[in-house]
Amino acid sequence: MVMKMIEKKQRYIGFFFLVILSFVLFVLNLFTGSAGIPFLNTDAAGIEIWKIIMFEIRFPRALSAFLGGGALALSGLLLQTLFRNPLAGPDILGIASGASFGAAAVILVIPFFGIAGMLSTATAAIIGALAVTMFLVLLVKKTGNITLTLIIGILTGYFITSITGIMIRFSPNDAVRSFINWSAGSFKNISPDTLFFLVLVVAVCFLAAVVISKRCDLYLLGEDYALSMGLSLKQFRYSVIIITSILTGAVTSLCGPIAFIGIASPHFCRFFLKTDKHNILIPGTFFSGSIIALAADIISSLPGHGTTLPLNSVTAIIGAPIVIKVLLKGYYDK
Amino acid sequence: MTNKQMILEAKNIITGYKDKKVTKGFSFSINSNSITVIIGPNGSGKTTLLKTISGIIKPVSGNIFYLFNNDILDSDKMNSVTLAKVRAVVLSKPPETGNLTVFEIISLGRFPYTGWRGKFLQQDYVETEKALAEIGIGDLSNRIFRTLSDGEKQKVMIARALAQNTPLIFFDEPAAFLDLPSKIELSKLIANLSKNKTVIITTHDIDFALNYCNELWIIDTDGNIHTGTPEQLSNIIEDILKVKLGEIRV
């Protein structure tokens, strides 16, 4: 019993650390950007500018990094549980490519604007993600081979990305520009309206993930065991497919395709919490994703003077070493 | 309730998969607090039969009935949670479970008794501790499951089955990957369980079958299933498994 207390305490400390770190990075994120915050300039006009920068640019950006990173991370964790493989993630499996294809189809073919544009792009992206995830789950069921499915997922991603590329070739210039802007991936393009949508979607999906956390633990034991212990496999698979598709689709449509956060964050979290119990892992991974996204966003705006680094390069530089470390160390055999 | 009661019954089940039938039409009924041992040569379909009658895979045809709350229910009409209150399963290969601890894995056996969120109550932790104590692995409680030996892992999986609190437990070659001392220990443990559980087990261990079973099922290479006591089946055992019983009995 004493041992259990100590272990639990360590987990809580680790979790607390993740929460504090994401909060610190959130605040830091508010104070980084091309314009300096005029601390000393306290006249009315100065405060007005400060307010605009803070509430209309910095805060939405920081919040979308917090939510977007967390959402992708959560999606990655659920996929790793579903495919029972530490290398699964929305970007690796081609699910993000499916979302991008859906979003691109709307951006390039029927260029809506404003809320209608945002909602239609998001819906198309979610459908795209859903289609790829369903395909992969069917593939696992048919072949029973997860490694094979992982590789086919990567190939599917390339395939879909190429179709998206060809679609761009035949699109009008305006649409292409807005598509290229979007496809670079950024947390900055978000408006207060779309932010509200993101908050809503992520909150609902997060709660749904928390509800199925015990079922995720059961699923770790393998399908036969999980079934024998009362898990409805079909219901569970569909829950995971729907949650991950909505998260990946919504974030991809709003922030563009962002790589490596989904696959790396669950490992980042396991490193600190040393557990696979999903009721801790789910919130922990969410905060880990937020941490990586906020840090990447800060690093991308470090050069200053209006120059920013491409977000996807930064997330890859942070994420790829984490994944390589997992591969080399053989996390599950340690 | 009488001491012996029909707890599991099947009518004319054929096991296998869509394009490949494994065992032929078979009907049976099993009484409570007994041990039924399924033996047969490699590839004869022991595991398929066990997984079918335990409801993990569906029979090609035929019906399986379980006793639940003094009612006889068709397994087709039972959902996974109800089934999980009737029978637990222990498979031959221990699962890979990342960083879950022994206690956490055993407590998962309580899942059928939880609500929509799967949240455990005090009662569930009490049952988990009870299962740990019954198998005698209290000292492993906080260990990470994947760091255990195979023998210890199987004991944990059995404790998890006990936490599931079912009248029926199915074992699919539970000792297949164990060394001899662990095998013997596990056999005794399983035999002991039948005091208040109904055990159905597949095994290659004829010694175990002859020593402990109340009823023996032998699957031959044609997918026919022969049932009876070891004495009644001695000719068939020698014929199908190509062994002389006298040699084993020593």
Interface residues (C-beta under 8 A of the other chain):
Chain A: M3 K4 E7 R84 V210 V211 I212 S213 K214 R215 D217 L218 L220 L221 G222 D224 Y225 L227 S228 M229 G230 L231 S232 L233 R270 K274 T275 D276 K277 Y331 Y332
Chain B: K51 S54 G55 I56 N79 S80 V81 L83 A84 K85 R87 A88 V89 L91 P95 E96 T97 G98 N99 L100 T101 F103 E104 I105 L108 G109 F111 P112 T114 W116 R117 G118 K119 S141 N142 R146 R160 Q164
